[in-house]
């Protein structure tokens, strides 16, 4: 029994020696990374390291390097760092516009293969250079955390559709769906979400303006929360606590696809610029909102079709509804697709006190 116990202890000690340990104070933990296209056509990578000051404030230290392939960038950065660079805490990955329009799958593939990087990291396309954002001191908890919270907050509480590394890869490798990522821009000492960058395969081919983001999210997913302000008869109404549900039905998938989409939305009016919100005005608001949803959603779908991209995943839904689905035939048929959106808006509360 004693010999057996000794062997067990020795085995545990041997196994523990296989795990590389790090002392927090002796390493540089990367919180965000950005990739741009350099003037020579190579990949310019930028990373930021949160530095915790004695007064409990957080600043950022940045490293940049240029290489033919993204895999070599970290090695080149390491040559400039006095402590080991560790990428196990990356929260955000940014792509400069030039790089995103050239193609990003080589970089995303590198991220996917790294076991230290989680699949829930946020990604975004920058209007300009990713380096410009990462070299700024943003927020009071470090630039990486600021960017992560900015994107997460707008996904859970506002009109930004959900996206991360896992969802990007799912869309890219799916037969019948293209990826999309938030489109952001540095404005002063803040970052503004301008809309969505739409990919065809791994290249950005178009952009959805922030004024249409609500309708894009309505096509992409069911959601709660959010708000929308619309004008009716020169008066403004803001609808809060939106709950949206959508259903797709696709006919003639392999010839002339007819895509029918039903969007049901329920919300509460909490702000109205008119004197009184009567039943007649309420019906007008519902009808106007229904038309806005129909017109904008159909416009977006036709724009995607004209660009040859399918970020909504019409092809993926057609595949689930069609036996013996043929991807090549679908790509040709998608060019002839027609879209019909039927919207139903229900204002369940108005906040009026009699």
C-alpha positions as CSV (number, residue, x, y, z in Angstrom):
1,X,0.0,0.0,0.0
2,X,2.8,2.3,0.8
3,X,4.6,1.6,-2.5
4,X,1.4,2.2,-4.4
5,X,0.9,5.6,-2.6
6,X,4.4,6.6,-3.4
7,X,3.9,5.8,-7.1
8,X,0.7,7.9,-7.2
9,X,2.5,10.9,-5.7
10,X,5.4,10.5,-8.1
11,X,3.0,10.4,-11.1
12,X,1.2,13.6,-9.9
13,X,4.5,15.4,-9.6
14,X,5.6,14.3,-13.1
15,X,2.3,15.4,-14.6
16,X,2.4,18.8,-12.8
17,X,5.8,19.4,-14.3
18,X,4.2,19.2,-17.8
19,X,2.1,22.4,-17.3
20,X,3.9,25.7,-18.0
21,X,3.2,28.2,-15.2
22,X,3.4,31.9,-15.4
23,X,3.8,34.6,-12.8
24,X,1.3,37.5,-13.7
25,X,3.9,40.2,-12.9
26,X,6.4,38.6,-15.2
27,X,4.3,38.4,-18.4
28,X,2.6,40.8,-20.8
29,X,-1.1,39.8,-21.3
30,X,-2.5,40.8,-24.6
31,X,-6.1,42.2,-24.4
32,X,-6.7,43.2,-28.0
33,X,-5.1,42.8,-31.4
34,X,-5.5,44.5,-34.7
35,X,-4.6,43.7,-38.3
36,X,-4.0,46.2,-41.1
37,X,-2.7,46.0,-44.7
38,X,0.7,47.7,-44.7
39,X,1.9,49.9,-47.5
40,X,4.1,47.1,-48.8
41,X,1.0,44.8,-49.0
42,X,2.0,42.8,-45.9
43,X,0.1,42.3,-42.6
44,X,0.7,44.9,-39.9
45,X,-0.3,43.6,-36.5
46,X,-0.8,45.7,-33.4
47,X,-1.4,44.4,-29.8
48,X,-2.1,46.2,-26.6
49,X,-1.1,45.3,-23.1
50,X,-3.0,46.7,-20.0
51,X,-0.6,48.3,-17.6
52,X,-1.8,48.6,-14.0
53,X,-0.4,51.7,-12.4
54,X,0.3,52.3,-8.6
55,X,-2.7,54.6,-8.4
56,X,-5.0,51.8,-9.7
57,X,-5.4,53.4,-13.1
58,X,-4.9,51.4,-16.2
59,X,-2.9,52.5,-19.3
60,X,-2.0,50.6,-22.4
61,X,1.3,49.6,-23.9
62,X,1.3,48.7,-27.6
63,X,3.5,46.6,-29.8
64,X,3.5,46.5,-33.6
65,X,5.1,44.3,-36.2
66,X,4.9,43.6,-39.9
67,X,5.1,40.2,-41.6
68,X,4.0,38.4,-44.7
69,X,1.8,36.1,-42.7
70,X,0.0,36.8,-39.4
71,X,1.5,33.8,-37.7
72,X,4.9,35.5,-37.7
73,X,3.7,38.7,-36.2
74,X,3.7,37.6,-32.5
75,X,7.2,36.2,-32.9
76,X,8.4,39.6,-34.2
77,X,6.6,41.5,-31.4
78,X,8.3,39.2,-28.8
79,X,11.6,40.5,-30.0
80,X,10.5,44.0,-28.8
81,X,9.1,42.9,-25.4
82,X,11.1,42.5,-22.2
83,X,8.6,40.0,-20.9
84,X,6.8,37.1,-22.6
85,X,3.7,38.0,-24.7
86,X,0.7,35.8,-23.7
87,X,-2.4,35.8,-25.9
88,X,-4.7,33.8,-23.6
89,X,-6.8,36.8,-22.6
90,X,-7.5,38.4,-25.9
91,X,-11.0,40.0,-25.8
92,X,-11.2,41.8,-29.2
93,X,-9.7,41.4,-32.7
94,X,-10.0,44.3,-35.1
95,X,-9.5,44.4,-38.9
96,X,-8.6,47.6,-40.8
97,X,-11.0,48.3,-43.7
98,X,-8.3,47.7,-46.3
99,X,-7.4,44.3,-44.8
100,X,-11.0,43.3,-44.4
101,X,-11.8,44.0,-48.0
102,X,-8.7,42.0,-49.1
103,X,-9.7,39.0,-47.1
104,X,-9.3,37.8,-43.4
105,X,-9.6,34.0,-43.4
106,X,-5.8,33.4,-43.1
107,X,-5.9,35.5,-39.9
108,X,-9.1,34.0,-38.6
109,X,-7.8,30.5,-39.3
110,X,-4.7,31.3,-37.1
111,X,-7.0,32.5,-34.3
112,X,-9.1,29.4,-34.6
113,X,-6.1,27.0,-34.4
114,X,-4.7,28.7,-31.3
115,X,-5.9,26.7,-28.2
116,X,-5.2,29.7,-25.9
117,X,-7.8,31.9,-27.7
118,X,-11.5,31.4,-26.9
119,X,-14.2,31.2,-29.5
120,X,-16.2,34.0,-27.8
121,X,-13.8,36.8,-28.5
122,X,-15.3,39.8,-30.3
123,X,-14.3,40.9,-33.8
124,X,-15.0,44.1,-35.7
125,X,-14.0,45.9,-38.9
126,X,-12.6,49.5,-38.5
127,X,-13.3,52.4,-40.8
128,X,-9.7,53.3,-41.2
129,X,-6.8,51.5,-39.5
130,X,-7.1,49.1,-36.5
131,X,-3.8,50.5,-35.2
132,X,-5.3,54.0,-34.8
133,X,-7.9,52.7,-32.3
134,X,-5.5,50.4,-30.4
135,X,-3.0,53.1,-29.8
136,X,-5.6,55.3,-28.1
137,X,-6.2,55.3,-24.4
138,X,-9.9,54.3,-24.3
139,X,-12.1,53.8,-21.2
140,X,-10.9,53.5,-17.6
141,X,-10.4,49.7,-17.6
142,X,-8.1,49.4,-20.6
143,X,-8.8,49.7,-24.3
144,X,-9.4,46.0,-24.8
145,X,-12.1,45.8,-22.1
146,X,-13.6,49.1,-23.3
147,X,-14.0,47.7,-26.9
148,X,-15.4,44.4,-25.6
149,X,-18.0,46.0,-23.4
150,X,-19.0,48.4,-26.1
151,X,-19.7,45.6,-28.5
152,X,-21.4,43.3,-26.0
153,X,-23.6,46.1,-24.6
154,X,-24.9,47.0,-28.1
155,X,-25.5,43.3,-28.9
156,X,-27.5,42.5,-25.8
157,X,-29.3,45.9,-25.3
158,X,-29.4,47.6,-28.7
159,X,-29.6,46.9,-32.4
160,X,-26.2,45.3,-33.0
161,X,-26.6,41.6,-34.1
162,X,-24.7,39.0,-32.2
163,X,-21.2,38.1,-33.5
164,X,-18.0,36.6,-32.3
165,X,-15.2,34.3,-33.6
166,X,-17.4,31.2,-33.3
167,X,-20.3,32.7,-35.2
168,X,-18.0,34.1,-37.9
169,X,-16.5,30.7,-38.5
170,X,-20.0,29.1,-38.5
171,X,-21.2,31.5,-41.1
172,X,-18.0,31.2,-43.2
173,X,-18.0,27.4,-43.3
174,X,-21.8,27.0,-43.7
175,X,-23.2,26.3,-47.1
176,X,-25.6,29.2,-47.7
177,X,-24.5,31.9,-45.3
178,X,-21.9,34.7,-45.3
179,X,-20.3,36.3,-42.2
180,X,-20.9,39.9,-41.0
181,X,-19.1,41.9,-38.3
182,X,-19.7,45.3,-36.5
183,X,-18.3,48.3,-38.4
184,X,-16.7,50.8,-36.0
185,X,-14.8,54.1,-36.2
186,X,-12.7,56.2,-33.8
187,X,-14.3,59.6,-33.2
188,X,-12.3,61.7,-30.7
189,X,-11.6,59.6,-27.6
190,X,-14.6,57.3,-28.2
191,X,-15.4,54.5,-30.7
192,X,-18.7,54.8,-32.6
193,X,-20.5,51.8,-34.1
194,X,-21.2,52.9,-37.7
195,X,-23.1,49.7,-38.8
196,X,-22.3,46.3,-40.1
197,X,-19.6,45.1,-42.5
198,X,-21.0,42.4,-44.8
199,X,-18.8,39.7,-46.2
200,X,-18.9,37.6,-49.3
201,X,-16.9,34.5,-48.3
202,X,-14.0,36.2,-46.3
203,X,-14.0,39.6,-48.0
204,X,-16.0,42.7,-47.0
205,X,-18.1,43.7,-50.0
206,X,-20.7,46.1,-48.6
207,X,-21.7,48.0,-45.4
208,X,-25.0,48.4,-43.6
209,X,-25.4,52.0,-42.3
210,X,-26.3,52.4,-38.6
211,X,-29.7,53.9,-39.6
212,X,-30.6,50.4,-41.0
213,X,-29.1,48.3,-38.3
214,X,-32.4,47.8,-36.5
215,X,-33.9,46.2,-39.7
216,X,-30.8,44.1,-40.3
217,X,-31.0,42.7,-36.8
218,X,-34.7,42.0,-37.4
219,X,-33.7,39.8,-40.4
220,X,-30.9,38.1,-38.4
221,X,-32.4,37.1,-35.1
222,X,-35.3,37.2,-32.6
223,X,-34.6,39.7,-29.8
224,X,-35.9,41.7,-26.9
225,X,-35.0,45.2,-25.7
226,X,-34.0,48.0,-28.0
227,X,-36.0,51.0,-29.1
228,X,-36.9,52.8,-32.3
229,X,-38.1,56.3,-33.1
230,X,-40.3,57.1,-36.1
231,X,-42.1,60.1,-37.5
232,X,-45.8,60.0,-38.3
233,X,-47.8,63.1,-39.4
234,X,-44.9,65.4,-38.3
235,X,-45.0,63.9,-34.8
236,X,-42.4,61.6,-33.3
237,X,-43.0,58.4,-31.3
238,X,-40.4,56.3,-29.6
239,X,-41.2,52.6,-29.0
240,X,-39.4,50.8,-26.2
241,X,-39.1,47.3,-24.9
242,X,-39.3,45.8,-28.3
243,X,-39.9,42.1,-28.7
244,X,-39.3,40.8,-32.2
245,X,-40.0,37.4,-33.7
246,X,-39.5,36.4,-37.4
247,X,-40.3,33.4,-39.5
248,X,-39.0,32.4,-42.9
249,X,-40.8,30.3,-45.6
250,X,-39.0,29.6,-48.9
251,X,-40.6,28.2,-52.1
252,X,-39.1,27.1,-55.4
253,X,-35.6,26.9,-53.9
254,X,-33.8,25.4,-56.9
255,X,-35.4,27.6,-59.6
256,X,-36.9,31.0,-58.7
257,X,-36.8,31.2,-54.9
258,X,-39.7,33.1,-53.3
259,X,-38.8,34.1,-49.8
260,X,-41.6,35.0,-47.5
261,X,-40.7,36.6,-44.1
262,X,-43.1,37.3,-41.3
263,X,-41.9,39.8,-38.7
264,X,-44.0,40.3,-35.5
265,X,-43.0,43.1,-33.2
266,X,-44.5,44.1,-29.9
267,X,-43.5,47.3,-28.0
268,X,-44.5,50.1,-25.7
269,X,-44.7,53.8,-26.5
270,X,-43.0,55.9,-23.8
271,X,-42.3,59.1,-25.7
272,X,-44.7,60.9,-28.1
273,X,-44.3,64.5,-29.3
274,X,-48.0,65.1,-29.9
275,X,-50.4,66.4,-27.3
276,X,-52.5,63.2,-27.0
277,X,-52.0,59.7,-28.2
278,X,-55.5,58.6,-29.3
279,X,-56.5,55.3,-30.8
280,X,-56.5,56.7,-34.3
281,X,-52.9,58.0,-33.9
282,X,-51.9,54.6,-32.4
283,X,-53.1,52.7,-35.5
284,X,-51.2,55.2,-37.7
285,X,-48.0,54.5,-35.8
286,X,-48.4,50.8,-36.1
287,X,-49.1,51.0,-39.8
288,X,-46.2,53.4,-40.4
289,X,-43.8,51.1,-38.5
290,X,-45.0,48.1,-40.4
291,X,-44.3,49.8,-43.7
292,X,-40.8,50.9,-42.5
293,X,-39.9,47.3,-41.6
294,X,-41.3,45.9,-44.9
295,X,-39.5,48.5,-47.1
296,X,-36.2,48.5,-45.3
297,X,-35.9,44.7,-44.9
298,X,-36.8,44.1,-48.6
299,X,-34.3,46.7,-49.7
300,X,-31.5,45.2,-47.6
301,X,-32.2,41.7,-48.9
302,X,-32.1,42.9,-52.5
303,X,-28.9,44.7,-51.9
304,X,-27.3,41.6,-50.5
305,X,-28.5,39.6,-53.4
306,X,-27.0,42.1,-55.9
307,X,-23.7,41.9,-54.2
308,X,-23.8,38.1,-54.2
309,X,-23.6,37.8,-50.4
310,X,-26.1,36.1,-48.0
311,X,-25.4,37.2,-44.4
312,X,-29.0,36.5,-43.4
313,X,-28.5,32.8,-44.3
314,X,-31.4,32.5,-46.8
315,X,-29.4,29.6,-48.4
316,X,-28.9,27.9,-45.1
317,X,-32.6,28.0,-44.4
318,X,-33.4,26.9,-47.9
319,X,-31.1,23.9,-47.3
320,X,-33.1,22.8,-44.2
321,X,-36.4,23.0,-46.1
322,X,-35.2,21.2,-49.3
323,X,-34.4,17.6,-49.9
324,X,-31.4,16.9,-52.1
325,X,-30.2,20.5,-51.8
326,X,-27.6,21.4,-54.4
327,X,-25.3,24.3,-53.4
328,X,-24.2,25.1,-57.0
329,X,-27.8,25.2,-58.2
330,X,-28.8,27.4,-55.2
331,X,-26.1,30.0,-56.0
332,X,-27.5,30.4,-59.5
333,X,-31.1,30.4,-58.2
334,X,-30.3,32.9,-55.5
335,X,-29.7,35.5,-58.2
336,X,-33.4,35.3,-59.2
337,X,-34.8,35.3,-55.6
338,X,-37.7,37.6,-54.7
339,X,-38.4,38.7,-51.2
340,X,-41.7,39.6,-49.5
341,X,-41.8,40.8,-45.9
342,X,-45.0,40.9,-44.0
343,X,-44.7,43.0,-40.8
344,X,-47.1,43.0,-37.8
345,X,-46.6,45.7,-35.2
346,X,-48.5,45.6,-31.9
347,X,-48.3,48.5,-29.4
348,X,-49.4,46.9,-26.2
349,X,-48.8,49.8,-23.8
350,X,-48.8,53.6,-24.3
351,X,-48.2,54.9,-20.8
352,X,-51.2,57.3,-21.1
353,X,-52.9,58.2,-17.8
354,X,-56.7,59.0,-18.1
